[in-house]
Each structure stands twice: as C-alpha cells, then as structure tokens.
Amino acid sequence: MKRDVPVRKNPYKGINLNKKNITFATNLAQAIFGQNI
C-alpha cells in the first residue's frame, strides 16, 4: 500500500513539473526577447 501511493503520485507530479517548466520557459523567452509569444 505504501509503495503504491508514491508510484501513483509520481506521474501526476511529473506532468505538473512539465507544465511549470513550459510556463517558466515561455516566461524566460518573453523576458529575454521582450515579446509575447
């Protein structure tokens, strides 16, 4: 039971991290280029 919980949470955390990384990358691009992409 204890092993199943982190395994199920990991994919959701990975998706959330990917979304945060994409938004962070777009924010960096906007800050560097000064343009809205």
C-alpha positions in Angstrom: 0.0 0.0 0.0 2.7 2.5 1.0 4.7 1.7 -2.2 1.6 2.1 -4.5 0.9 5.7 -3.3 4.2 7.3 -4.4 4.2 5.4 -7.7 0.7 6.8 -8.5 1.7 10.3 -7.4 4.9 10.4 -9.4 3.3 10.6 -12.9 1.0 13.4 -11.8 3.9 15.3 -10.3 5.9 14.8 -13.5 3.1 16.3 -15.6 2.8 19.3 -13.2 6.5 19.8 -13.4 6.4 19.7 -17.2 3.6 22.3 -17.2 5.6 24.5 -14.8 8.8 24.1 -16.9 6.9 25.1 -20.1 5.4 28.2 -18.5 8.8 29.0 -17.0 10.5 28.7 -20.4 7.9 30.9 -22.0 8.3 33.5 -19.3 12.0 33.4 -19.8 11.6 33.8 -23.6 9.3 36.7 -23.0 11.7 38.3 -20.6 14.7 37.8 -23.0 13.0 38.8 -26.3 10.5 41.2 -24.7 7.7 39.8 -26.9 4.5 38.0 -26.2 4.7 34.5 -27.8 
